Structures are given as C-alpha cells and as structure tokens.
Amino acid sequence: MNERIPKSPPNILALPEIERPVWSVIIPVYNCINYLTEALESVLRQAPSSEFMQIEVVDDCSTDGDVEKLVNHIGKGRVGYYRQKENRGSLRNFETCINRSKGKYVHLLHGDDRVEGGFYEEIENLFRDHPEAGAAFTNFHYIDHESQIVPIFNKSMLEAPGIVPDFMDKIGVKQLIQPPAMVVKRSTYEAVGSFYAVHFGEDWEMWARIGSRFPMACSPKCLASYRAGHGIGISHKSYLSGQNIKDIKKVINIIQQHLPENQRSKIRKKAHAYHAKFSVRVANTLLLCHKKAAFRQAYGAWGMSRDFVTLFWLLRFYAMYGLRYKQIEHIMRNRKHISKK
C-alpha cells in the first residue's frame, strides 16, 4: 500500500501519442458536497464538447452524501465519476486525478472552489502566446461559505498577460496562487511528478517546483474563486491542530532546493517572517472559539521568526486577549449561568 503522504514526488506516467482532448478538468472531492454543484456548474457553463474537454470528479470516499448521484444529476452524462476504493488522503487523490487526466492542459479544481466565465479561454490564450510556459494561471477572488466575494485585495503578479519575471523570488516567500487559478500542462506534471510531503502547503511547493524548471504565464484577470473560512477541509483542521506550522516549515525547507544558492538564506528569512505574522493573524481569528488552537498558532509564530515585527504582532495578540477577550469570555459565562437558572 502506498503511503498517504509520499516522501518524494510520485511519478506521473506519460500517455501514448493518441488523439486526446485539449483540456482535462479533474475535480478532487472529499466531504464538500454542499459546494460541488457550484463547482460543476461553473465549469459546465463554459465547457466545450467532450472531445475537447474531459470533465471528471474523483471522489476520495466522501461520507457526506451521494456524490455520484449529484454528479449524474448536474452533469447529465457530460461529467465522469470515479470513486477511490478506499480513502487515500488528498495527496494520493490528486495523484489519481492527474493520472486519470487525458488532456494537454490539466486543471485540478477542488470541489469547494469555482471558476468564473472566460477562465478556460484566457488560459488557452496564455499557452498559445507563451508555448514555453509549463503552467499558466489567472488572478483570483476569495469567496466565503455563502459564495460571496471576500473583500481581500489580491495583487496580480503582472499588470498585463505574460511570463512572470523573477517568479522564484516571489513564490519562494509565500503562496501567491490558489489552486483554482492554476492550470498545468500534463507534460509538466510528467516531468516534475505529483504532490508530496505535506497536506498543508503542498500546492505552494508544487508551484515553486514547476517554476524552478519552467516559465510561468500569468493573466491579471480575476477568473477563479478560492473558498476560505468555511470551517471544513484540511486547512481548517491544520489551524486547529497546529499542523500548518509544521508543514509550512517543511515546505520552506523543500523550496530552498529550488532556489539559487545565493538567494536561499534571504528568501528563507522572508518566508519565516511572513508566515509568523500570518500565524498570529490566524491566532486572532481562533481566539474566541478555539482558544487552545489560537495559542498554538501564537507559539508557532514565535518559533518561526523572532524578529521585531513578529514580537510586535504577538504583543498585540496577547494585549487583545488580556483587554478584550477575557471580558467577552466573562460575559459569555454569565449568559450561560443565567440560562441554566
């Protein structure tokens, strides 16, 4: 049995030179049935014929509903369905997705995300204008559990479509591209392998791995939407357990091997500083409902970077806890006490 978390990038087998579709939109799912209809419809609204675009859902043994029934209802025969024989974990499910893809361009669209109108046309234009690119991506929105766009400004790497200069300098510090916005040539996956090492941050490592070997094409148009803050999935569980801290440290170390040797120390320091601050921000959001998890994030932040900026944000975090959250906890306790009378 293959390990759930591969220690090295799993191989992606090359396909024989036969007639193949241009696109493979493969949708990995696990317990996200409430969002899957939206994901599928966002693809189907702009999907060409099956000869041109393969669409398939790969289900990692979901337990939250009848995924196959939903796929058949929404897809009406246009969308394929494959269910793992047993739960494999996200990394092995992604590997299955890539190996099942038949198209020249592979889009792994997570079952709780969506694409906006014109996404596939824009990516095709990028690959047509920049055939040397190993992958292409657009800018993206963040959306909440109600599918509303979150007012978080996400600055594009470019002001006009093209190849991103100094891509590794940018991606080495932090994750800048969320999965629904990225499309990778199948030949690129065949060259670099599948996802591995961690369940949190595995996409960040992949974009860096690809960018170290191939040019990366980008469009500033916001044509993909990444769902955040909906309280399900790997990211949320990692924040509660503190696993995100361990995984991010590992990813930072892995990315070092993809960077020029003379830039590694500087980029590592920037990456640790950025993610320390990010962990404090996560701690702030968790403090009321998940106090222990919040303090795990704060402790982990100090373990990543002990510079002045991290110290400032940690002091602010503890000040907020002391001055504000204890008062709120006191009020909530009093309400519970009154309700029991």
Salt bridges, closest charged atoms under 4 A:
GLU3 OE2 - LYS7 NZ 2.50
GLU38 OE2 - ARG114 NH1 2.56
GLU38 OE1 - ARG227 NH2 2.84
GLU56 OE2 - ARG100 NE 2.42
ASP59 OD2 - ARG83 NH1 3.14
GLU95 OE1 - ARG92 NH1 2.66
ASP112 OD2 - HIS230 NE2 2.81
GLU116 OE2 - ARG114 NE 2.68
GLU122 OE1 - LYS221 NZ 3.35
ASP129 OD1 - ARG128 NE 2.97
GLU146 OE2 - HIS145 NE2 3.88
GLU190 OE2 - ARG186 NH1 2.71
GLU205 OE1 - ARG209 NH2 2.76
GLU205 OE2 - HIS258 NE2 3.25
GLU329 OE2 - LYS291 NZ 3.67
